[in-house]
Amino acid sequence: MDNIITFEDFTKVDLRVGTIIEVNDFPDARKPAYQLTIDFGELGTRKSSAQITTKYKKEDLENRQVVAVVNFPKKQIANFMSECLIVGAVKENDVFLLHPESKVKNGSQVS
């Protein structure tokens, strides 16, 4: 494996649990995507774009807890500013969102 990181490198990644509170279509995205608003508790809300339209319907995503990296710089995607990166496992071009086994407090740190 060529991309070995140190434990200190890993601790720089701020992974948090949040609840999706709003899901909108993103017609201006190059690939089919949703615009998500996620509640991270004391960290506030953040927006993200996610190419998960083949696996998830909008109504399946509302009130769902997800894991996201919250300390990336903002990124402009078409006419939308993404403020965090939701993480998931990829299998045959589908993304399966990572989430806690039980409901936890929004903003909980993943370690």
N, CA, C and O atoms as a GROMACS GRO file, in nm:
protein
  444
    1MET      N    1   0.085  -0.117   0.000
    1MET     CA    2   0.000   0.000   0.000
    1MET      C    3   0.090   0.124   0.000
    1MET      O    4   0.176   0.139   0.087
    2ASP      N    5   0.069   0.211  -0.096
    2ASP     CA    6   0.155   0.329  -0.111
    2ASP      C    7   0.108   0.451  -0.034
    2ASP      O    8   0.185   0.545  -0.014
    3ASN      N    9  -0.015   0.453   0.010
    3ASN     CA   10  -0.069   0.573   0.072
    3ASN      C   11  -0.085   0.558   0.223
    3ASN      O   12  -0.190   0.592   0.278
    4ILE      N   13   0.017   0.509   0.290
    4ILE     CA   14   0.016   0.493   0.435
    4ILE      C   15   0.017   0.631   0.501
    4ILE      O   16   0.094   0.719   0.462
    5ILE      N   17  -0.068   0.648   0.601
    5ILE     CA   18  -0.068   0.772   0.679
    5ILE      C   19  -0.034   0.739   0.824
    5ILE      O   20  -0.041   0.624   0.867
    6THR      N   21   0.002   0.842   0.897
    6THR     CA   22   0.031   0.823   1.039
    6THR      C   23  -0.098   0.841   1.119
    6THR      O   24  -0.198   0.890   1.068
    7PHE      N   25  -0.093   0.801   1.245
    7PHE     CA   26  -0.207   0.822   1.333
    7PHE      C   27  -0.236   0.971   1.346
    7PHE      O   28  -0.353   1.011   1.351
    8GLU      N   29  -0.133   1.052   1.350
    8GLU     CA   30  -0.150   1.197   1.359
    8GLU      C   31  -0.224   1.250   1.235
    8GLU      O   32  -0.306   1.341   1.246
    9ASP      N   33  -0.193   1.194   1.117
    9ASP     CA   34  -0.266   1.233   0.996
    9ASP      C   35  -0.415   1.202   1.012
    9ASP      O   36  -0.501   1.284   0.980
   10PHE      N   37  -0.446   1.082   1.062
   10PHE     CA   38  -0.585   1.040   1.079
   10PHE      C   39  -0.659   1.132   1.176
   10PHE      O   40  -0.775   1.165   1.154
   11THR      N   41  -0.592   1.174   1.283
   11THR     CA   42  -0.660   1.257   1.383
   11THR      C   43  -0.697   1.394   1.329
   11THR      O   44  -0.776   1.465   1.391
   12LYS      N   45  -0.641   1.434   1.215
   12LYS     CA   46  -0.677   1.562   1.153
   12LYS      C   47  -0.812   1.557   1.083
   12LYS      O   48  -0.874   1.660   1.059
   13VAL      N   49  -0.858   1.436   1.051
   13VAL     CA   50  -0.987   1.421   0.983
   13VAL      C   51  -1.098   1.425   1.088
   13VAL      O   52  -1.103   1.340   1.177
   14ASP      N   53  -1.186   1.524   1.078
   14ASP     CA   54  -1.294   1.541   1.174
   14ASP      C   55  -1.421   1.478   1.118
   14ASP      O   56  -1.495   1.540   1.042
   15LEU      N   57  -1.446   1.353   1.159
   15LEU     CA   58  -1.565   1.279   1.119
   15LEU      C   59  -1.672   1.297   1.225
   15LEU      O   60  -1.648   1.275   1.344
   16ARG      N   61  -1.791   1.337   1.181
   16ARG     CA   62  -1.901   1.361   1.275
   16ARG      C   63  -2.029   1.297   1.225
   16ARG      O   64  -2.045   1.272   1.105
   17VAL      N   65  -2.119   1.271   1.317
   17VAL     CA   66  -2.252   1.219   1.284
   17VAL      C   67  -2.349   1.336   1.278
   17VAL      O   68  -2.348   1.424   1.365
   18GLY      N   69  -2.431   1.336   1.175
   18GLY     CA   70  -2.534   1.438   1.161
   18GLY      C   71  -2.661   1.377   1.105
   18GLY      O   72  -2.659   1.266   1.052
   19THR      N   73  -2.770   1.451   1.117
   19THR     CA   74  -2.899   1.406   1.066
   19THR      C   75  -2.939   1.489   0.945
   19THR      O   76  -2.937   1.612   0.951
   20ILE      N   77  -2.973   1.422   0.838
   20ILE     CA   78  -3.018   1.493   0.718
   20ILE      C   79  -3.155   1.552   0.747
   20ILE      O   80  -3.249   1.481   0.781
   21ILE      N   81  -3.166   1.685   0.733
   21ILE     CA   82  -3.293   1.751   0.763
   21ILE      C   83  -3.363   1.805   0.638
   21ILE      O   84  -3.480   1.841   0.643
   22GLU      N   85  -3.291   1.810   0.526
   22GLU     CA   86  -3.352   1.857   0.401
   22GLU      C   87  -3.281   1.791   0.283
   22GLU      O   88  -3.159   1.779   0.280
   23VAL      N   89  -3.362   1.748   0.184
   23VAL     CA   90  -3.309   1.685   0.063
   23VAL      C   91  -3.376   1.751  -0.057
   23VAL      O   92  -3.498   1.758  -0.066
   24ASN      N   93  -3.293   1.798  -0.151
   24ASN     CA   94  -3.344   1.860  -0.273
   24ASN      C   95  -3.275   1.800  -0.394
   24ASN      O   96  -3.160   1.757  -0.387
   25ASP      N   97  -3.347   1.799  -0.506
   25ASP     CA   98  -3.284   1.758  -0.631
   25ASP      C   99  -3.176   1.860  -0.666
   25ASP      O  100  -3.182   1.975  -0.624
   26PHE      N  101  -3.078   1.816  -0.744
   26PHE     CA  102  -2.968   1.902  -0.786
   26PHE      C  103  -2.956   1.894  -0.938
   26PHE      O  104  -2.865   1.829  -0.990
   27PRO      N  105  -3.047   1.959  -1.011
   27PRO     CA  106  -3.050   1.947  -1.157
   27PRO      C  107  -2.927   2.005  -1.227
   27PRO      O  108  -2.899   1.966  -1.340
   28ASP      N  109  -2.852   2.095  -1.163
   28ASP     CA  110  -2.735   2.155  -1.226
   28ASP      C  111  -2.608   2.071  -1.210
   28ASP      O  112  -2.505   2.106  -1.268
   29ALA      N  113  -2.614   1.962  -1.134
   29ALA     CA  114  -2.497   1.876  -1.117
   29ALA      C  115  -2.470   1.799  -1.247
   29ALA      O  116  -2.562   1.765  -1.321
   30ARG      N  117  -2.342   1.772  -1.274
   30ARG     CA  118  -2.305   1.696  -1.394
   30ARG      C  119  -2.358   1.554  -1.390
   30ARG      O  120  -2.405   1.502  -1.491
   31LYS      N  121  -2.351   1.491  -1.273
   31LYS     CA  122  -2.406   1.358  -1.253
   31LYS      C  123  -2.523   1.370  -1.157
   31LYS      O  124  -2.523   1.460  -1.072
   32PRO      N  125  -2.623   1.283  -1.166
   32PRO     CA  126  -2.739   1.292  -1.077
   32PRO      C  127  -2.696   1.298  -0.930
   32PRO      O  128  -2.617   1.216  -0.884
   33ALA      N  129  -2.750   1.396  -0.858
   33ALA     CA  130  -2.712   1.416  -0.718
   33ALA      C  131  -2.826   1.483  -0.642
   33ALA      O  132  -2.920   1.535  -0.701
   34TYR      N  133  -2.814   1.480  -0.512
   34TYR     CA  134  -2.903   1.554  -0.423
   34TYR      C  135  -2.823   1.664  -0.353
   34TYR      O  136  -2.702   1.654  -0.335
   35GLN      N  137  -2.894   1.769  -0.315
   35GLN     CA  138  -2.840   1.870  -0.224
   35GLN      C  139  -2.897   1.838  -0.087
   35GLN      O  140  -3.018   1.829  -0.069
   36LEU      N  141  -2.809   1.820   0.011
   36LEU     CA  142  -2.850   1.781   0.145
   36LEU      C  143  -2.815   1.890   0.245
   36LEU      O  144  -2.712   1.956   0.233
   37THR      N  145  -2.902   1.909   0.342
   37THR     CA  146  -2.874   1.993   0.458
   37THR      C  147  -2.869   1.899   0.577
   37THR      O  148  -2.962   1.821   0.600
   38ILE      N  149  -2.760   1.906   0.653
   38ILE     CA  150  -2.735   1.812   0.762
   38ILE      C  151  -2.716   1.887   0.892
   38ILE      O  152  -2.641   1.984   0.898
   39ASP      N  153  -2.785   1.842   0.996
   39ASP     CA  154  -2.775   1.901   1.130
   39ASP      C  155  -2.666   1.830   1.208
   39ASP      O  156  -2.675   1.710   1.235
   40PHE      N  157  -2.561   1.905   1.245
   40PHE     CA  158  -2.450   1.851   1.323
   40PHE      C  159  -2.455   1.903   1.467
   40PHE      O  160  -2.350   1.919   1.530
   41GLY      N  161  -2.572   1.929   1.519
   41GLY     CA  162  -2.586   1.971   1.658
   41GLY      C  163  -2.516   2.102   1.684
   41GLY      O  164  -2.543   2.202   1.618
   42GLU      N  165  -2.424   2.103   1.783
   42GLU     CA  166  -2.355   2.226   1.822
   42GLU      C  167  -2.269   2.284   1.710
   42GLU      O  168  -2.237   2.403   1.713
   43LEU      N  169  -2.232   2.203   1.611
   43LEU     CA  170  -2.155   2.253   1.497
   43LEU      C  171  -2.244   2.328   1.397
   43LEU      O  172  -2.194   2.395   1.307
   44GLY      N  173  -2.374   2.316   1.413
   44GLY     CA  174  -2.469   2.382   1.322
   44GLY      C  175  -2.504   2.294   1.204
   44GLY      O  176  -2.478   2.173   1.205
   45THR      N  177  -2.562   2.354   1.102
   45THR     CA  178  -2.599   2.279   0.983
   45THR      C  179  -2.494   2.301   0.875
   45THR      O  180  -2.431   2.407   0.868
   46ARG      N  181  -2.477   2.200   0.791
   46ARG     CA  182  -2.386   2.208   0.678
   46ARG      C  183  -2.458   2.151   0.557
   46ARG      O  184  -2.549   2.069   0.569
   47LYS      N  185  -2.416   2.197   0.440
   47LYS     CA  186  -2.474   2.149   0.315
   47LYS      C  187  -2.374   2.059   0.244
   47LYS      O  188  -2.252   2.077   0.257
   48SER      N  189  -2.427   1.962   0.170
   48SER     CA  190  -2.342   1.872   0.094
   48SER      C  191  -2.415   1.826  -0.031
   48SER      O  192  -2.538   1.818  -0.034
   49SER      N  193  -2.338   1.797  -0.133
   49SER     CA  194  -2.391   1.737  -0.255
   49SER      C  195  -2.353   1.590  -0.253
   49SER      O  196  -2.240   1.555  -0.218
   50ALA      N  197  -2.448   1.503  -0.290
   50ALA     CA  198  -2.419   1.360  -0.285
   50ALA      C  199  -2.477   1.289  -0.406
   50ALA      O  200  -2.595   1.304  -0.438
   51GLN      N  201  -2.392   1.213  -0.473
   51GLN     CA  202  -2.435   1.136  -0.591
   51GLN      C  203  -2.486   1.000  -0.544
   51GLN      O  204  -2.421   0.897  -0.563
   52ILE      N  205  -2.603   1.001  -0.484
   52ILE     CA  206  -2.660   0.880  -0.424
   52ILE      C  207  -2.803   0.856  -0.473
   52ILE      O  208  -2.881   0.788  -0.406
   53THR      N  209  -2.837   0.910  -0.588
   53THR     CA  210  -2.975   0.903  -0.637
   53THR      C  211  -3.016   0.764  -0.684
   53THR      O  212  -3.135   0.735  -0.689
   54THR      N  213  -2.921   0.678  -0.720
   54THR     CA  214  -2.959   0.545  -0.766
   54THR      C  215  -2.995   0.453  -0.650
   54THR      O  216  -3.075   0.360  -0.667
   55LYS      N  217  -2.938   0.476  -0.535
   55LYS     CA  218  -2.960   0.389  -0.418
   55LYS      C  219  -3.066   0.443  -0.323
   55LYS      O  220  -3.136   0.366  -0.257
   56TYR      N  221  -3.079   0.577  -0.315
   56TYR     CA  222  -3.166   0.637  -0.214
   56TYR      C  223  -3.269   0.730  -0.277
   56TYR      O  224  -3.238   0.806  -0.368
   57LYS      N  225  -3.390   0.724  -0.227
   57LYS     CA  226  -3.494   0.820  -0.262
   57LYS      C  227  -3.490   0.933  -0.159
   57LYS      O  228  -3.444   0.914  -0.047
   58LYS      N  229  -3.539   1.051  -0.199
   58LYS     CA  230  -3.535   1.166  -0.108
   58LYS      C  231  -3.602   1.133   0.026
   58LYS      O  232  -3.549   1.166   0.132
   59GLU      N  233  -3.717   1.069   0.020
   59GLU     CA  234  -3.789   1.041   0.145
   59GLU      C  235  -3.716   0.940   0.233
   59GLU      O  236  -3.739   0.937   0.354
   60ASP      N  237  -3.627   0.858   0.175
   60ASP     CA  238  -3.548   0.763   0.254
   60ASP      C  239  -3.434   0.833   0.329
   60ASP      O  240  -3.382   0.780   0.427
   61LEU      N  241  -3.396   0.951   0.282
   61LEU     CA  242  -3.282   1.022   0.340
   61LEU      C  243  -3.320   1.117   0.452
   61LEU      O  244  -3.240   1.139   0.544
   62GLU      N  245  -3.440   1.173   0.448
   62GLU     CA  246  -3.481   1.269   0.552
   62GLU      C  247  -3.481   1.200   0.688
   62GLU      O  248  -3.534   1.089   0.702
   63ASN      N  249  -3.423   1.266   0.786
   63ASN     CA  250  -3.411   1.219   0.925
   63ASN      C  251  -3.316   1.101   0.941
   63ASN      O  252  -3.316   1.035   1.046
   64ARG      N  253  -3.236   1.074   0.842
   64ARG     CA  254  -3.138   0.965   0.848
   64ARG      C  255  -3.005   1.021   0.900
   64ARG      O  256  -2.960   1.127   0.857
   65GLN      N  257  -2.943   0.949   0.992
   65GLN     CA  258  -2.812   0.990   1.039
   65GLN      C  259  -2.705   0.939   0.943
   65GLN      O  260  -2.713   0.828   0.890
   66VAL      N  261  -2.603   1.023   0.923
   66VAL     CA  262  -2.492   0.990   0.833
   66VAL      C  263  -2.362   1.032   0.900
   66VAL      O  264  -2.362   1.105   1.000
   67VAL      N  265  -2.252   0.985   0.842
   67VAL     CA  266  -2.118   1.024   0.887
   67VAL      C  267  -2.059   1.113   0.779
   67VAL      O  268  -2.070   1.084   0.660
   68ALA      N  269  -1.996   1.222   0.821
   68ALA     CA  270  -1.937   1.315   0.725
   68ALA      C  271  -1.808   1.375   0.778
   68ALA      O  272  -1.789   1.389   0.899
   69VAL      N  273  -1.720   1.411   0.685
   69VAL     CA  274  -1.600   1.488   0.718
   69VAL      C  275  -1.643   1.634   0.721
   69VAL      O  276  -1.695   1.686   0.622
   70VAL      N  277  -1.622   1.700   0.835
   70VAL     CA  278  -1.670   1.838   0.849
   70VAL      C  279  -1.560   1.943   0.844
   70VAL      O  280  -1.587   2.062   0.855
   71ASN      N  281  -1.434   1.900   0.828
   71ASN     CA  282  -1.327   1.999   0.828
   71ASN      C  283  -1.254   2.010   0.694
   71ASN      O  284  -1.137   2.049   0.689
   72PHE      N  285  -1.322   1.976   0.586
   72PHE     CA  286  -1.271   2.007   0.452
   72PHE      C  287  -1.304   2.152   0.419
   72PHE      O  288  -1.400   2.207   0.474
   73PRO      N  289  -1.227   2.215   0.332
   73PRO     CA  290  -1.268   2.349   0.287
   73PRO      C  291  -1.394   2.337   0.202
   73PRO      O  292  -1.420   2.234   0.141
   74LYS      N  293  -1.471   2.445   0.198
   74LYS     CA  294  -1.592   2.447   0.116
   74LYS      C  295  -1.554   2.427  -0.031
   74LYS      O  296  -1.445   2.465  -0.074
   75LYS      N  297  -1.645   2.365  -0.107
   75LYS     CA  298  -1.618   2.338  -0.248
   75LYS      C  299  -1.740   2.377  -0.332
   75LYS      O  300  -1.852   2.336  -0.303
   76GLN      N  301  -1.716   2.457  -0.434
   76GLN     CA  302  -1.823   2.498  -0.526
   76GLN      C  303  -1.851   2.384  -0.623
   76GLN      O  304  -1.760   2.338  -0.693
   77ILE      N  305  -1.975   2.339  -0.627
   77ILE     CA  306  -2.019   2.236  -0.721
   77ILE      C  307  -2.136   2.295  -0.799
   77ILE      O  308  -2.246   2.310  -0.746
   78ALA      N  309  -2.111   2.328  -0.925
   78ALA     CA  310  -2.208   2.401  -1.008
   78ALA      C  311  -2.247   2.528  -0.932
   78ALA      O  312  -2.160   2.608  -0.898
   79ASN      N  313  -2.376   2.547  -0.905
   79ASN     CA  314  -2.422   2.668  -0.836
   79ASN      C  315  -2.444   2.644  -0.686
   79ASN      O  316  -2.520   2.717  -0.623
   80PHE      N  317  -2.378   2.544  -0.629
   80PHE     CA  318  -2.401   2.500  -0.493
   80PHE      C  319  -2.269   2.494  -0.418
   80PHE      O  320  -2.168   2.449  -0.473
   81MET      N  321  -2.267   2.540  -0.292
   81MET     CA  322  -2.147   2.535  -0.209
   81MET      C  323  -2.158   2.417  -0.112
   81MET      O  324  -2.242   2.418  -0.022
   82SER      N  325  -2.072   2.317  -0.131
   82SER     CA  326  -2.069   2.201  -0.043
   82SER      C  327  -1.979   2.232   0.076
   82SER      O  328  -1.868   2.283   0.060
   83GLU      N  329  -2.027   2.201   0.196
   83GLU     CA  330  -1.957   2.237   0.319
   83GLU      C  331  -1.906   2.118   0.399
   83GLU      O  332  -1.839   2.135   0.501
   84CYS      N  333  -1.937   1.997   0.353
   84CYS     CA  334  -1.889   1.876   0.420
   84CYS      C  335  -1.895   1.761   0.319
   84CYS      O  336  -1.953   1.775   0.211
   85LEU      N  337  -1.834   1.649   0.355
   85LEU     CA  338  -1.831   1.534   0.265
   85LEU      C  339  -1.888   1.412   0.338
   85LEU      O  340  -1.830   1.363   0.434
   86ILE      N  341  -2.002   1.365   0.290
   86ILE     CA  342  -2.063   1.245   0.346
   86ILE      C  343  -1.982   1.124   0.301
   86ILE      O  344  -1.937   1.118   0.187
   87VAL      N  345  -1.964   1.028   0.391
   87VAL     CA  346  -1.884   0.911   0.356
   87VAL      C  347  -1.973   0.788   0.342
   87VAL      O  348  -2.077   0.774   0.406
   88GLY      N  349  -1.928   0.698   0.254
   88GLY     CA  350  -2.001   0.576   0.229
   88GLY      C  351  -1.910   0.472   0.168
   88GLY      O  352  -1.798   0.501   0.128
   89ALA      N  353  -1.960   0.351   0.161
   89ALA     CA  354  -1.888   0.241   0.097
   89ALA      C  355  -1.939   0.227  -0.046
   89ALA      O  356  -2.059   0.240  -0.071
   90VAL      N  357  -1.848   0.201  -0.138
   90VAL     CA  358  -1.884   0.191  -0.279
   90VAL      C  359  -1.885   0.045  -0.321
   90VAL      O  360  -1.790  -0.030  -0.296
   91LYS      N  361  -1.994   0.006  -0.385
   91LYS     CA  362  -2.006  -0.129  -0.439
   91LYS      C  363  -2.073  -0.120  -0.575
   91LYS      O  364  -2.190  -0.081  -0.584
   92GLU      N  365  -1.999  -0.154  -0.680
   92GLU     CA  366  -2.054  -0.156  -0.816
   92GLU      C  367  -2.127  -0.027  -0.851
   92GLU      O  368  -2.241  -0.030  -0.896
   93ASN      N  369  -2.061   0.086  -0.830
   93ASN     CA  370  -2.112   0.220  -0.863
   93ASN      C  371  -2.224   0.270  -0.773
   93ASN      O  372  -2.276   0.379  -0.796
   94ASP      N  373  -2.263   0.195  -0.671
   94ASP     CA  374  -2.359   0.243  -0.572
   94ASP      C  375  -2.283   0.283  -0.447
   94ASP      O  376  -2.184   0.220  -0.410
   95VAL      N  377  -2.330   0.388  -0.381
   95VAL     CA  378  -2.271   0.433  -0.255
   95VAL      C  379  -2.368   0.397  -0.143
   95VAL      O  380  -2.486   0.431  -0.148
   96PHE      N  381  -2.318   0.327  -0.043
   96PHE     CA  382  -2.395   0.289   0.074
   96PHE      C  383  -2.349   0.376   0.190
   96PHE      O  384  -2.236   0.363   0.236
   97LEU      N  385  -2.436   0.464   0.235
   97LEU     CA  386  -2.400   0.562   0.338
   97LEU      C  387  -2.364   0.494   0.469
   97LEU      O  388  -2.430   0.399   0.512
   98LEU      N  389  -2.258   0.544   0.532
   98LEU     CA  390  -2.220   0.496   0.664
   98LEU      C  391  -2.302   0.570   0.769
   98LEU      O  392  -2.329   0.689   0.757
   99HIS      N  393  -2.342   0.496   0.872
   99HIS     CA  394  -2.425   0.556   0.977
   99HIS      C  395  -2.407   0.477   1.106
   99HIS      O  396  -2.367   0.361   1.103
  100PRO      N  397  -2.437   0.540   1.220
  100PRO     CA  398  -2.425   0.467   1.346
  100PRO      C  399  -2.532   0.358   1.356
  100PRO      O  400  -2.639   0.369   1.298
  101GLU      N  401  -2.500   0.255   1.430
  101GLU     CA  402  -2.592   0.142   1.449
  101GLU      C  403  -2.716   0.186   1.527
  101GLU      O  404  -2.827   0.137   1.502
  102SER      N  405  -2.699   0.277   1.622
  102SER     CA  406  -2.808   0.332   1.701
  102SER      C  407  -2.804   0.484   1.688
  102SER      O  408  -2.699   0.540   1.656
  103LYS      N  409  -2.917   0.549   1.712
  103LYS     CA  410  -2.920   0.695   1.704
  103LYS      C  411  -2.827   0.753   1.810
  103LYS      O  412  -2.828   0.710   1.925
  104VAL      N  413  -2.746   0.853   1.769
  104VAL     CA  414  -2.656   0.921   1.860
  104VAL      C  415  -2.680   1.071   1.849
  104VAL      O  416  -2.750   1.117   1.759
  105LYS      N  417  -2.621   1.146   1.939
  105LYS     CA  418  -2.634   1.291   1.938
  105LYS      C  419  -2.570   1.348   1.813
  105LYS      O  420  -2.458   1.311   1.777
  106ASN      N  421  -2.642   1.439   1.745
  106ASN     CA  422  -2.584   1.507   1.629
  106ASN      C  423  -2.457   1.579   1.670
  106ASN      O  424  -2.452   1.645   1.774
  107GLY      N  425  -2.355   1.565   1.588
  107GLY     CA  426  -2.225   1.626   1.617
  107GLY      C  427  -2.130   1.531   1.686
  107GLY      O  428  -2.014   1.565   1.709
  108SER      N  429  -2.178   1.411   1.720
  108SER     CA  430  -2.090   1.312   1.785
  108SER      C  431  -1.970   1.284   1.695
  108SER      O  432  -1.984   1.270   1.574
  109GLN      N  433  -1.854   1.277   1.757
  109GLN     CA  434  -1.731   1.254   1.683
  109GLN      C  435  -1.714   1.105   1.656
  109GLN      O  436  -1.746   1.021   1.741
  110VAL      N  437  -1.665   1.073   1.538
  110VAL     CA  438  -1.636   0.935   1.501
  110VAL      C  439  -1.486   0.915   1.518
  110VAL      O  440  -1.405   0.995   1.470
  111SER      N  441  -1.450   0.807   1.587
  111SER     CA  442  -1.307   0.782   1.610
  111SER      C  443  -1.276   0.636   1.590
  111SER      O  444  -1.161   0.595   1.604
   0.00000   0.00000   0.00000
